């Protein structure tokens, strides 16, 4: 394993770990948010769209 490989792994490993964690959290949050939108209608769906732009 060359130095380049080591640097690549060191840089990408935390990103992959974070991405797995955040995508799990995002899926859970999305489910909750979608349920609230279903219950509360259009006003919250606009907030949800705004929030998703900021989070992504």
Z-matrix of the N, CA and C atoms (Angstrom, degrees):
N
C 1 1.460
C 2 1.525 1 109.06
N 3 1.316 2 115.64 1 117.72
C 4 1.463 3 120.24 2 -178.69
C 5 1.514 4 112.11 3 -76.92
N 6 1.302 5 114.20 4 174.25
C 7 1.466 6 120.35 5 179.62
C 8 1.521 7 110.84 6 -63.07
N 9 1.338 8 115.86 7 -39.90
C 10 1.466 9 119.86 8 179.69
C 11 1.526 10 110.95 9 -60.10
N 12 1.334 11 115.54 10 -43.67
C 13 1.468 12 120.38 11 178.93
C 14 1.522 13 110.98 12 -61.37
N 15 1.323 14 115.46 13 -43.58
C 16 1.462 15 120.22 14 -178.68
C 17 1.525 16 110.73 15 -62.30
N 18 1.332 17 115.67 16 -43.20
C 19 1.469 18 120.00 17 179.23
C 20 1.522 19 110.10 18 -64.83
N 21 1.336 20 116.11 19 -42.65
C 22 1.463 21 120.76 20 -179.49
C 23 1.524 22 110.96 21 -59.98
N 24 1.333 23 116.12 22 -46.82
C 25 1.470 24 120.58 23 179.77
C 26 1.527 25 110.50 24 -63.71
N 27 1.342 26 115.70 25 -43.06
C 28 1.467 27 119.80 26 -178.70
C 29 1.526 28 111.21 27 -62.62
N 30 1.327 29 116.20 28 -36.02
C 31 1.467 30 119.80 29 -178.52
C 32 1.526 31 111.25 30 -77.67
N 33 1.337 32 116.88 31 -40.45
C 34 1.468 33 118.96 32 -173.18
C 35 1.521 34 114.15 33 -85.06
N 36 1.336 35 118.25 34 -26.19
C 37 1.464 36 120.06 35 -176.19
C 38 1.533 37 112.79 36 -58.50
N 39 1.348 38 118.78 37 -49.29
C 40 1.465 39 118.25 38 178.81
C 41 1.528 40 111.93 39 -62.41
N 42 1.329 41 115.76 40 -36.09
C 43 1.465 42 119.52 41 179.97
C 44 1.522 43 110.40 42 -62.38
N 45 1.341 44 116.43 43 -45.91
C 46 1.467 45 119.82 44 -179.72
C 47 1.523 46 111.26 45 -64.41
N 48 1.319 47 117.12 46 -41.11
C 49 1.462 48 120.72 47 178.88
C 50 1.525 49 110.16 48 -62.92
N 51 1.330 50 115.53 49 -45.04
C 52 1.463 51 120.75 50 179.97
C 53 1.517 52 110.48 51 -64.25
N 54 1.329 53 115.97 52 -41.18
C 55 1.460 54 120.29 53 -177.20
C 56 1.523 55 110.67 54 -65.09
N 57 1.331 56 117.36 55 -41.61
C 58 1.468 57 120.71 56 177.51
C 59 1.520 58 110.25 57 -61.21
N 60 1.329 59 116.03 58 -46.68
C 61 1.460 60 120.62 59 -178.50
C 62 1.516 61 110.64 60 -64.09
N 63 1.338 62 115.91 61 -46.63
C 64 1.453 63 119.16 62 -175.24
C 65 1.523 64 111.27 63 -69.96
N 66 1.339 65 117.56 64 -34.24
C 67 1.457 66 118.03 65 179.58
C 68 1.524 67 110.57 66 -69.50
N 69 1.333 68 117.12 67 -34.39
C 70 1.465 69 119.92 68 174.87
C 71 1.528 70 109.82 69 -64.00
N 72 1.334 71 115.88 70 -46.76
C 73 1.467 72 120.50 71 179.60
C 74 1.524 73 110.39 72 -63.28
N 75 1.334 74 115.90 73 -40.38
C 76 1.466 75 120.76 74 -179.52
C 77 1.523 76 110.36 75 -64.20
N 78 1.336 77 118.10 76 -41.44
C 79 1.464 78 121.14 77 178.16
C 80 1.524 79 111.02 78 -62.34
N 81 1.325 80 116.25 79 -43.31
C 82 1.462 81 120.24 80 179.06
C 83 1.524 82 110.41 81 -64.33
N 84 1.331 83 116.15 82 -44.89
C 85 1.464 84 120.61 83 -179.79
C 86 1.523 85 110.48 84 -64.36
N 87 1.331 86 116.48 85 -41.05
C 88 1.464 87 120.40 86 -179.75
C 89 1.520 88 110.93 87 -60.53
N 90 1.327 89 116.14 88 -42.23
C 91 1.460 90 119.80 89 179.58
C 92 1.519 91 110.61 90 -59.82
N 93 1.334 92 116.20 91 -46.32
C 94 1.463 93 120.61 92 179.24
C 95 1.519 94 110.82 93 -63.31
N 96 1.336 95 115.82 94 -46.41
C 97 1.462 96 120.47 95 -176.43
C 98 1.523 97 110.58 96 -64.38
N 99 1.339 98 116.31 97 -42.64
C 100 1.460 99 119.37 98 179.37
C 101 1.523 100 111.14 99 -62.70
N 102 1.319 101 116.46 100 -37.05
C 103 1.461 102 120.07 101 177.11
C 104 1.527 103 110.73 102 -63.11
N 105 1.354 104 116.30 103 -44.51
C 106 1.461 105 119.76 104 178.85
C 107 1.524 106 111.54 105 -63.82
N 108 1.353 107 116.39 106 -38.36
C 109 1.464 108 119.77 107 177.29
C 110 1.526 109 109.41 108 -61.41
N 111 1.322 110 115.80 109 -44.06
C 112 1.455 111 120.89 110 179.76
C 113 1.530 112 110.09 111 -59.22
N 114 1.334 113 116.62 112 -39.07
C 115 1.453 114 121.15 113 -179.28
C 116 1.529 115 112.78 114 -75.94
N 117 1.333 116 116.92 115 -36.57
C 118 1.463 117 119.99 116 -169.00
C 119 1.525 118 115.43 117 -110.35
N 120 1.331 119 116.45 118 -4.58
C 121 1.444 120 118.82 119 171.09
C 122 1.515 121 116.27 120 84.37
N 123 1.317 122 113.69 121 -154.28
C 124 1.462 123 121.59 122 -162.76
C 125 1.515 124 113.99 123 -67.29
N 126 1.326 125 117.27 124 -38.24
C 127 1.465 126 120.66 125 -174.57
C 128 1.525 127 111.16 126 -56.24
N 129 1.333 128 116.88 127 -44.36
C 130 1.457 129 120.67 128 179.86
C 131 1.521 130 112.50 129 -72.18
N 132 1.327 131 117.70 130 -28.46
C 133 1.462 132 118.73 131 179.50
C 134 1.521 133 110.69 132 -65.81
N 135 1.331 134 116.92 133 -33.01
C 136 1.463 135 120.89 134 175.59
C 137 1.526 136 109.67 135 -65.93
N 138 1.330 137 117.10 136 -45.06
C 139 1.466 138 121.15 137 177.20
C 140 1.525 139 110.91 138 -60.50
N 141 1.325 140 116.13 139 -40.34
C 142 1.460 141 121.15 140 179.36
C 143 1.526 142 111.43 141 -62.21
N 144 1.333 143 116.24 142 -43.45
C 145 1.462 144 119.54 143 178.33
C 146 1.519 145 110.94 144 -62.49
N 147 1.323 146 117.01 145 -43.92
C 148 1.466 147 120.66 146 178.09
C 149 1.524 148 110.50 147 -61.16
N 150 1.323 149 116.42 148 -45.50
C 151 1.463 150 120.72 149 -179.02
C 152 1.526 151 110.88 150 -62.50
N 153 1.319 152 117.18 151 -40.31
C 154 1.464 153 119.48 152 -177.41
C 155 1.519 154 111.24 153 -67.11
N 156 1.327 155 117.35 154 -32.90
C 157 1.463 156 119.17 155 175.79
C 158 1.518 157 110.66 156 -64.69
N 159 1.331 158 116.64 157 -42.47
C 160 1.467 159 119.47 158 -179.38
C 161 1.523 160 111.77 159 -67.95
N 162 1.337 161 117.00 160 -39.59
C 163 1.460 162 120.48 161 -175.76
C 164 1.528 163 110.91 162 -72.60
N 165 1.338 164 116.35 163 -41.50
C 166 1.460 165 119.87 164 178.54
C 167 1.516 166 108.65 165 -77.68
